[in-house]
Amino acid sequence: MAGAHVGQHRAARRRARSCWLPGRGPHSRPSDTVRAVKRLFVTGLGGYLGAELGRQAPAAGWEVAGIAGSAQLDVRDGAAVLAAVADARPDVVVHTAYRMNDASVNVEGTRAVAAATAAAGARLVHLSSDLVFPGTGTRALTEDDEPRPVTPYGASKLEAERVCPPEALLVRTSLIYGGPEPGPQERFALDAADGVSDMAFFTDELRCPIAVADLAAAVLELAALGSDPAHPPPAGPLHVAGADALTRYEFAQLICARHGRDPAALRGEPGGPDRPKHIVLDSSRARALLRVRLRGAREVLAA
């Protein structure tokens, strides 16, 4: 039995080799007694937000490791995640990995990451979603509002929040766009404008899109808070979204104009009764903590 446990542990360690950024590998890490940089571990390091965190983190004083994607490691594999995080010895773990159509990745993956973070003695920053809210009101939503998701994805993200420890920071954000390459939101709009897909954009669903560079910078700032024992780091939900409330149709039109497409080629229509309507996040608490400015999509896409 002992031999079986050793074999399982070694197999998990093989599966859990951390992905290090070029020039930031484990052999370049200073010892714990002399290191000046902080260590960041990112799940979804190969994804849209994760890649931007990886780009920005070294300049912000972070040494970065992480899980690039499911081909490298399944975040639901608790033993492998535990080994990967332990190998990286992070100060902070930022959990960005998710799937829109797989609740088990969102919930069980978060459970595994939270457990590994706790075992490493690190702090957890978990990326959540504005879709934890029902969108039935007419005012901006604060962190004190009750989450009541109406979509399966929103339900899985709320359950993921609930498996995080009380001291974790839960960053609720919105539609992400504006990376070096078009992300999913841009692709939806551009494919529709180019006739590649026949997609309608909701005219009655309000969201607060945020540029991926702004979100990554905000997450890195928030991850760094709390290094002073006199000022504990923020914990619990925190809304981090863009300054403009836009319908999905208005947002798609701005994307098309920015990329030289005709916004008139897009088709708008109301969403169904099962869709949230008004998911405008009040990010005033985050703005009071941050130096980075959370710009609106009109400003970003007009630049």
ZAMARPA-917062 format. One record per residue (C-alpha): residue number from 1; x, z, y; chain; residue in three letters. Coordinates in steps of 0.2 Angstrom, whole numbers, always signed. Example, Ala and Ser with C-alpha at 12.3 -4.5 7.8 and 13.67 -1.06 7.14 Angstrom:
2
REC,i,x,z,y,ch,aa
REC,1,+62,+39,-22,A,ALA $
REC,2,+68,+36,-5,A,SER $
END
This chain:
303
REC,i,x,z,y,ch,aa
REC,1,+0,+0,+0,A,MET $
REC,2,+14,+4,+12,A,ALA $
REC,3,+22,-13,+8,A,GLY $
REC,4,+6,-21,+12,A,ALA $
REC,5,+5,-12,+29,A,HIS $
REC,6,+23,-18,+33,A,VAL $
REC,7,+19,-36,+29,A,GLY $
REC,8,+3,-36,+39,A,GLN $
REC,9,+13,-28,+54,A,HIS $
REC,10,+27,-42,+52,A,ARG $
REC,11,+14,-56,+51,A,ALA $
REC,12,+5,-49,+67,A,ALA $
REC,13,+22,-49,+76,A,ARG $
REC,14,+25,-67,+71,A,ARG $
REC,15,+8,-72,+77,A,ARG $
REC,16,+10,-62,+93,A,ALA $
REC,17,+26,-70,+101,A,ARG $
REC,18,+23,-68,+119,A,SER $
REC,19,+24,-84,+130,A,CYS $
REC,20,+37,-82,+144,A,TRP $
REC,21,+38,-92,+159,A,LEU $
REC,22,+54,-103,+161,A,PRO $
REC,23,+69,-93,+167,A,GLY $
REC,24,+58,-77,+164,A,ARG $
REC,25,+61,-74,+145,A,GLY $
REC,26,+63,-58,+136,A,PRO $
REC,27,+82,-59,+136,A,HIS $
REC,28,+83,-60,+155,A,SER $
REC,29,+73,-43,+156,A,ARG $
REC,30,+82,-29,+164,A,PRO $
REC,31,+82,-12,+155,A,SER $
REC,32,+68,+0,+160,A,ASP $
REC,33,+81,+11,+169,A,THR $
REC,34,+87,-2,+181,A,VAL $
REC,35,+73,-15,+182,A,ARG $
REC,36,+67,-19,+200,A,ALA $
REC,37,+52,-31,+196,A,VAL $
REC,38,+36,-27,+188,A,LYS $
REC,39,+29,-34,+172,A,ARG $
REC,40,+13,-44,+171,A,LEU $
REC,41,+5,-49,+155,A,PHE $
REC,42,-9,-63,+157,A,VAL $
REC,43,-21,-68,+144,A,THR $
REC,44,-26,-86,+146,A,GLY $
REC,45,-9,-90,+154,A,LEU $
REC,46,-12,-109,+150,A,GLY $
REC,47,-29,-109,+158,A,GLY $
REC,48,-35,-114,+176,A,TYR $
REC,49,-33,-96,+184,A,LEU $
REC,50,-20,-90,+172,A,GLY $
REC,51,-8,-105,+176,A,ALA $
REC,52,-10,-101,+194,A,GLU $
REC,53,-6,-83,+192,A,LEU $
REC,54,+10,-89,+182,A,GLY $
REC,55,+15,-100,+197,A,ARG $
REC,56,+12,-87,+210,A,GLN $
REC,57,+18,-71,+201,A,ALA $
REC,58,+37,-73,+201,A,PRO $
REC,59,+37,-75,+220,A,ALA $
REC,60,+27,-59,+221,A,ALA $
REC,61,+39,-49,+212,A,GLY $
REC,62,+32,-50,+194,A,TRP $
REC,63,+40,-54,+178,A,GLU $
REC,64,+27,-64,+168,A,VAL $
REC,65,+23,-65,+150,A,ALA $
REC,66,+6,-69,+141,A,GLY $
REC,67,-5,-78,+129,A,ILE $
REC,68,-6,-96,+133,A,ALA $
REC,69,-21,-100,+124,A,GLY $
REC,70,-30,-99,+107,A,SER $
REC,71,-18,-111,+99,A,ALA $
REC,72,-5,-98,+101,A,GLN $
REC,73,-15,-82,+98,A,LEU $
REC,74,-34,-78,+95,A,ASP $
REC,75,-38,-64,+107,A,VAL $
REC,76,-50,-57,+94,A,ARG $
REC,77,-35,-53,+83,A,ASP $
REC,78,-33,-35,+87,A,GLY $
REC,79,-16,-33,+78,A,ALA $
REC,80,-8,-49,+85,A,ALA $
REC,81,-14,-44,+103,A,VAL $
REC,82,-7,-27,+101,A,LEU $
REC,83,+10,-33,+95,A,ALA $
REC,84,+11,-46,+109,A,ALA $
REC,85,+7,-34,+123,A,VAL $
REC,86,+19,-21,+115,A,ALA $
REC,87,+33,-34,+115,A,ASP $
REC,88,+30,-38,+133,A,ALA $
REC,89,+30,-20,+139,A,ARG $
REC,90,+19,-24,+154,A,PRO $
REC,91,+14,-13,+169,A,ASP $
REC,92,-2,-23,+171,A,VAL $
REC,93,-12,-34,+160,A,VAL $
REC,94,-23,-47,+168,A,VAL $
REC,95,-37,-53,+156,A,HIS $
REC,96,-43,-70,+160,A,THR $
REC,97,-46,-78,+143,A,ALA $
REC,98,-64,-82,+140,A,TYR $
REC,99,-76,-95,+132,A,ARG $
REC,100,-92,-101,+140,A,MET $
REC,101,-101,-103,+123,A,ASN $
REC,102,-93,-90,+112,A,ASP $
REC,103,-98,-72,+116,A,ALA $
REC,104,-86,-65,+102,A,SER $
REC,105,-71,-71,+112,A,VAL $
REC,106,-78,-63,+128,A,ASN $
REC,107,-83,-47,+120,A,VAL $
REC,108,-72,-44,+105,A,GLU $
REC,109,-57,-52,+114,A,GLY $
REC,110,-59,-40,+128,A,THR $
REC,111,-60,-26,+116,A,ARG $
REC,112,-44,-31,+108,A,ALA $
REC,113,-35,-33,+125,A,VAL $
REC,114,-42,-17,+132,A,ALA $
REC,115,-35,-7,+116,A,ALA $
REC,116,-18,-16,+117,A,ALA $
REC,117,-17,-12,+136,A,THR $
REC,118,-21,+7,+133,A,ALA $
REC,119,-8,+8,+119,A,ALA $
REC,120,+5,+0,+130,A,ALA $
REC,121,+1,+13,+144,A,GLY $
REC,122,-3,-2,+156,A,ALA $
REC,123,-17,-5,+168,A,ARG $
REC,124,-30,-17,+164,A,LEU $
REC,125,-37,-30,+177,A,VAL $
REC,126,-52,-39,+169,A,HIS $
REC,127,-59,-55,+176,A,LEU $
REC,128,-78,-55,+175,A,SER $
REC,129,-92,-66,+183,A,SER $
REC,130,-105,-66,+196,A,ASP $
REC,131,-117,-72,+182,A,LEU $
REC,132,-119,-53,+176,A,VAL $
REC,133,-133,-53,+190,A,PHE $
REC,134,-150,-61,+188,A,PRO $
REC,135,-150,-70,+205,A,GLY $
REC,136,-168,-65,+209,A,THR $
REC,137,-165,-57,+226,A,GLY $
REC,138,-162,-64,+243,A,THR $
REC,139,-147,-53,+249,A,ARG $
REC,140,-128,-53,+245,A,ALA $
REC,141,-125,-42,+230,A,LEU $
REC,142,-113,-27,+231,A,THR $
REC,143,-104,-18,+217,A,GLU $
REC,144,-118,-5,+217,A,ASP $
REC,145,-131,-17,+212,A,ASP $
REC,146,-137,-17,+194,A,GLU $
REC,147,-131,-31,+183,A,PRO $
REC,148,-145,-39,+173,A,ARG $
REC,149,-139,-56,+167,A,PRO $
REC,150,-151,-70,+162,A,VAL $
REC,151,-139,-82,+153,A,THR $
REC,152,-130,-79,+137,A,PRO $
REC,153,-113,-81,+145,A,TYR $
REC,154,-118,-68,+159,A,GLY $
REC,155,-124,-56,+145,A,ALA $
REC,156,-107,-58,+136,A,SER $
REC,157,-97,-55,+152,A,LYS $
REC,158,-107,-39,+156,A,LEU $
REC,159,-104,-33,+138,A,GLU $
REC,160,-86,-37,+140,A,ALA $
REC,161,-85,-26,+156,A,GLU $
REC,162,-93,-12,+146,A,ARG $
REC,163,-80,-12,+133,A,VAL $
REC,164,-66,-9,+146,A,CYS $
REC,165,-60,+8,+150,A,PRO $
REC,166,-67,+17,+166,A,PRO $
REC,167,-50,+15,+174,A,GLU $
REC,168,-50,-4,+172,A,ALA $
REC,169,-52,-15,+187,A,LEU $
REC,170,-67,-27,+184,A,LEU $
REC,171,-64,-42,+196,A,VAL $
REC,172,-81,-52,+197,A,ARG $
REC,173,-79,-69,+204,A,THR $
REC,174,-88,-85,+206,A,SER $
REC,175,-85,-104,+203,A,LEU $
REC,176,-66,-108,+204,A,ILE $
REC,177,-59,-124,+210,A,TYR $
REC,178,-44,-131,+220,A,GLY $
REC,179,-30,-131,+208,A,GLY $
REC,180,-15,-144,+207,A,PRO $
REC,181,-27,-154,+195,A,GLU $
REC,182,-46,-155,+196,A,PRO $
REC,183,-53,-141,+187,A,GLY $
REC,184,-70,-140,+178,A,PRO $
REC,185,-80,-139,+194,A,GLN $
REC,186,-72,-154,+202,A,GLU $
REC,187,-73,-164,+186,A,ARG $
REC,188,-92,-161,+185,A,PHE $
REC,189,-94,-168,+202,A,ALA $
REC,190,-81,-182,+201,A,LEU $
REC,191,-88,-188,+184,A,ASP $
REC,192,-105,-189,+191,A,ALA $
REC,193,-100,-198,+207,A,ALA $
REC,194,-90,-211,+196,A,ASP $
REC,195,-104,-214,+185,A,GLY $
REC,196,-95,-206,+170,A,VAL $
REC,197,-109,-193,+167,A,SER $
REC,198,-127,-192,+172,A,ASP $
REC,199,-127,-174,+179,A,MET $
REC,200,-139,-166,+191,A,ALA $
REC,201,-133,-152,+203,A,PHE $
REC,202,-144,-137,+206,A,PHE $
REC,203,-151,-137,+224,A,THR $
REC,204,-158,-119,+222,A,ASP $
REC,205,-143,-110,+214,A,GLU $
REC,206,-132,-101,+227,A,LEU $
REC,207,-114,-96,+223,A,ARG $
REC,208,-98,-92,+232,A,CYS $
REC,209,-85,-103,+226,A,PRO $
REC,210,-67,-98,+228,A,ILE $
REC,211,-51,-107,+228,A,ALA $
REC,212,-40,-103,+213,A,VAL $
REC,213,-25,-100,+224,A,ALA $
REC,214,-34,-87,+234,A,ASP $
REC,215,-41,-79,+218,A,LEU $
REC,216,-24,-78,+210,A,ALA $
REC,217,-16,-71,+226,A,ALA $
REC,218,-30,-58,+227,A,ALA $
REC,219,-28,-53,+209,A,VAL $
REC,220,-9,-51,+211,A,LEU $
REC,221,-12,-40,+226,A,GLU $
REC,222,-24,-29,+217,A,LEU $
REC,223,-13,-28,+202,A,ALA $
REC,224,+1,-21,+213,A,ALA $
REC,225,-10,-8,+221,A,LEU $
REC,226,-8,+10,+214,A,GLY $
REC,227,+11,+10,+213,A,SER $
REC,228,+11,+24,+226,A,ASP $
REC,229,+4,+40,+217,A,PRO $
REC,230,-4,+46,+233,A,ALA $
REC,231,-15,+30,+233,A,HIS $
REC,232,-23,+27,+216,A,PRO $
REC,233,-27,+9,+211,A,PRO $
REC,234,-45,+3,+213,A,PRO $
REC,235,-56,+4,+197,A,ALA $
REC,236,-73,-2,+192,A,GLY $
REC,237,-82,-18,+198,A,PRO $
REC,238,-74,-27,+213,A,LEU $
REC,239,-82,-43,+220,A,HIS $
REC,240,-69,-56,+224,A,VAL $
REC,241,-77,-73,+229,A,ALA $
REC,242,-76,-86,+243,A,GLY $
REC,243,-84,-84,+260,A,ALA $
REC,244,-97,-98,+259,A,ASP $
REC,245,-113,-97,+250,A,ALA $
REC,246,-117,-114,+244,A,LEU $
REC,247,-129,-122,+232,A,THR $
REC,248,-121,-131,+217,A,ARG $
REC,249,-127,-147,+225,A,TYR $
REC,250,-119,-143,+242,A,GLU $
REC,251,-103,-138,+233,A,PHE $
REC,252,-102,-154,+223,A,ALA $
REC,253,-105,-164,+238,A,GLN $
REC,254,-90,-156,+247,A,LEU $
REC,255,-79,-159,+232,A,ILE $
REC,256,-84,-178,+232,A,CYS $
REC,257,-80,-179,+250,A,ALA $
REC,258,-63,-171,+248,A,ARG $
REC,259,-58,-183,+234,A,HIS $
REC,260,-64,-199,+243,A,GLY $
REC,261,-80,-201,+233,A,ARG $
REC,262,-97,-204,+241,A,ASP $
REC,263,-107,-188,+241,A,PRO $
REC,264,-123,-198,+241,A,ALA $
REC,265,-119,-204,+223,A,ALA $
REC,266,-124,-186,+217,A,LEU $
REC,267,-141,-181,+211,A,ARG $
REC,268,-148,-164,+215,A,GLY $
REC,269,-163,-155,+208,A,GLU $
REC,270,-170,-138,+206,A,PRO $
REC,271,-163,-127,+191,A,GLY $
REC,272,-175,-122,+177,A,GLY $
REC,273,-184,-105,+177,A,PRO $
REC,274,-170,-98,+166,A,ASP $
REC,275,-157,-100,+179,A,ARG $
REC,276,-151,-87,+192,A,PRO $
REC,277,-155,-93,+209,A,LYS $
REC,278,-146,-82,+222,A,HIS $
REC,279,-129,-75,+216,A,ILE $
REC,280,-121,-72,+233,A,VAL $
REC,281,-107,-59,+231,A,LEU $
REC,282,-103,-47,+245,A,ASP $
REC,283,-84,-46,+244,A,SER $
REC,284,-82,-34,+259,A,SER $
REC,285,-74,-21,+248,A,ARG $
REC,286,-61,-33,+242,A,ALA $
REC,287,-57,-39,+259,A,ARG $
REC,288,-54,-22,+265,A,ALA $
REC,289,-41,-20,+252,A,LEU $
REC,290,-32,-37,+253,A,LEU $
REC,291,-20,-46,+264,A,ARG $
REC,292,-25,-63,+257,A,VAL $
REC,293,-40,-71,+266,A,ARG $
REC,294,-54,-76,+254,A,LEU $
REC,295,-58,-93,+262,A,ARG $
REC,296,-74,-102,+261,A,GLY $
REC,297,-76,-119,+252,A,ALA $
REC,298,-80,-128,+268,A,ARG $
REC,299,-63,-123,+275,A,GLU $
REC,300,-53,-126,+259,A,VAL $
REC,301,-61,-143,+255,A,LEU $
REC,302,-60,-150,+273,A,ALA $
REC,303,-41,-146,+274,A,ALA $
END
